[in-house]
Amino acid sequence: MAKHANEIIAFHLGWDIRDVTDGRYQPTRYSNPSIYVGSEDYYCAPTAKQKLPKGFKWRQVGEWYDRKVFCAPANRE
């Protein structure tokens, strides 16, 4: 069963999906893929066809349901 990014990130963090969904970061700017704030960092779980959003220092932190989970530190300097 296909999962959405917020579900995958919630599973990765061990959080409730509502908490992750509430932490969606700038939804009008970053909608494909979406970015979520969790534990003061940014998280993203793009599909295979989506590119990681620019301006962040992404690193892969896991893979769930055939999608990679990426994290970027909140300090983007």
C-alpha positions, 0 to 999 in steps of 0.5 A, a space after each residue: 500500500 502506497 504511503 504519503 510522505 507525512 506517514 513515512 516521516 511519522 513512522 521514521 520519527 515514531 510520531 503521530 501522523 497529525 504531529 508531522 502533518 501540522 509541521 509542514 514547512 511552507 506548503 505553498 513554496 515546497 509542495 512537490 515534494 513536501 517538507 516537514 519540520 520535526 525535532 527542529 530539523 527538516 524532513 522530506 520523503 520524495 518519490 523516485 520521480 521527485 527531486 530534493 528541494 534546493 537550499 537544504 543540506 539533505 542526508 539520507 536517514 532511512 528508507 521505509 515503504 520503498 521511499 528514502 527519508 532525508 533530513 536537513 539541519 534547521 541551521 541552513 547556513 
